[in-house]
Amino acid sequence: MSVTLLCPACGRPVTLRVEVDEASCPHCAATIPAPLLNAGAAEIRGRKPALIRLLTLFLGAWAIIAVLTSLMMVFGGASTYTFNGERVARDEFMGMMRPVFAMLALLVPAVGATVWALYREKPWGRHAVMGLICAITGAPVVLGVGKPMVSSMRVPMIIGAVAHAVPAFWYFYRKRNVVAYYRSLQARG
């Protein structure tokens, strides 16, 4: 990561690496004062990455839509539903969907807490996101143990879980600007 500052001696722009403790202007060889260098580094580290802002909006919208959809299904007046291409009665449909509603009852508050942590810039927000990814992608694998239809789909589900978890892990724990952002959050307390 780099930051561009104006040299206090010659007034020309100087691009420096954030990790550097001391620096000098390549144009006039003047030493860049440490407070100026630290202020530039703090500015870079303190910016919330764009994908975290988008994730906050997406998760918030998902939680609202999930709650509204669930309420419409539970309190809706439809007498029959279509499930796997077959028409089923409301009571039978609600019986089949009970595990989904139970999972949503646990998942929506967890998503809400994660959105709050990301929005309020809490240092534990990235751990909450990783927990959500593990829960969302791992739940079908765990809940489907012993069920024939789900058992045949276990390998694709595991591949999908890995395909989501690995990039998310890289982004939150290895990408330099995101790691620097969370370090600055921890330093702020």
N, C-alpha and C positions, 0 to 999 in steps of 0.2 A: 504494500500500500504506500502511496506517496501523497504528499501535500504540497500545494504551490503557495508560496509566501512571497511578499515583496521584501527585497533586501533593504534594511533600514539605512544602509550607507549609500547605495547607488540608485535605489528605487526600482530596480529591474526584477521581474519575476524569477523565482528560484524554485525548482521542483526538487523536493527532498524526500527520502524514505522516512516513514513514520518511526521505524524502529531505531533510528540513529539518535544518539544522545547529544553529539556535537556536530555542527555543520558550518561550512563557510560558503560564501557566495562564489560561484565559479567565474563571475564577471570581474569582481573587484577584490576578491579574496578576504572580504570582511567576515568576521565571525558572526553567525546568526545567534542572537541572545537566546539562552535556554528558555526563558519564559515565553518568548514568541514561538519557538519550536514546540514547546509543550502545549501551548494553546492550539496550534495547528493540529497536533496529534490528537488532542482531546476532542476537537471538532470532528475529525474523521471517525474516531472511535465511537463518538456519541450519537451518530446518525443511525436511525433505525433502518435496516436494510429493506429494500422495496418488497422482496418476497414475503417478509414477515408482515408488512402492512397488508399485502394482498391476502395472506393466509388468515389474518385477523378478520378481515371483511368476509371472506368466504366461509369461515367457520361460524361466524355470527349469523350470516344469512342461512346457512345449513341448519343451525339449531332452531331458528324461527320457523323455517319451512317444515322441519321435522315435527315440531310441536303442533303446528296448525294442521298438517296432513293427518297426524294421529288423532287429533281431536275431531276432525271431520269424519274420519273412518269410524271412530267409536260412537260419536253422537249423531252421525248421519242417518238419514231415514231410509237408505236403500235396503230392500228386503233380500236381494240376491247380489252376489259378487261373482266375478269370473276369476278363477284361480287355476293356473296351469291349463288354460283353455277350457275348463269345465265350469258350468254354473253351479254355485254352491249357495246354500242358505246362509243368512247373516250369522246365526249362532255357530254354524260349522266353520265359517270363515274366521270368526273371532277366536274360535278354539285353535285353529291352525296358526293364527297370527299372535297368539299369546306370548310365545318366546320373543318375537320381534318387539312387541310393546314393552315387555320386561327389559329387554336390552336397551331400548330407547329411553326408558325411565332411568337407567343408570348412565347412559351415554350422554344425554342432553345436559345434565348438570356438569358432567366432566368437561364437555365442550365449552360450556359457559365459563367454567373456571379457567380453562385454557385461554379463551378469548380475553377474559379479564386480565390474566397474567401477561399476555402479549400486548394488550392495549396499554396497561399500566407500567409496562417495561419491568416486570419482575424477573429477577435472574433465573428463577426456576421454570419460566415459561417454555424453554426449549425441552426440558425434561417432560413437561406435561404433553407437549406435542408428540414426542417419541412414545410416550405411554399411550396416547390416543391411537397412534398408528399401529402399535402392537395390539391394542384391544380390538380395533376395527378389523384389521386383517387377520388376527388370530382367532377371533370369536367364531367365525364359521367353521374353522378347522376343528376347534374344540367342541363346539355344539353338535357337529355332525358325526361324532364318533359313533360307529355302529349303525348308522343309517345308510342303506345301500346307495341311494342317489348321491348323497353327499360324499360317501367314501370314494366313489369313482371320480369325484372332482377334487379330491384332497390335494393331489399333486399340482394341478393348476392353481389352487388356492394358495398353496405354499409358495409357488413361483411368484404369484401376485403379491404376496406378503413381502417377500424378499425384494421384489422390484419396487415396492414403495419404501421399505425400511432403509435399504442401503443408500439411496440418494438423499433421503431425509437425514440420516446419520451423517453423511458427508457434509451436507449443507450446515447443519447445526453444530457439529463438533470438529470439522476440519477446514471449512472455508474461512480464510483469514479474516475477512472483514466481519463476518458474523461472530467468530470467536472473539475478536477484538471488541465488538459491540457488547457481548455478554460479559467480558472481563470488565469493561467500563461500568456496566450495571452492577456487578459485584463490588467494584471499588466504591461506587456511590452509596452502597448499602442497601 
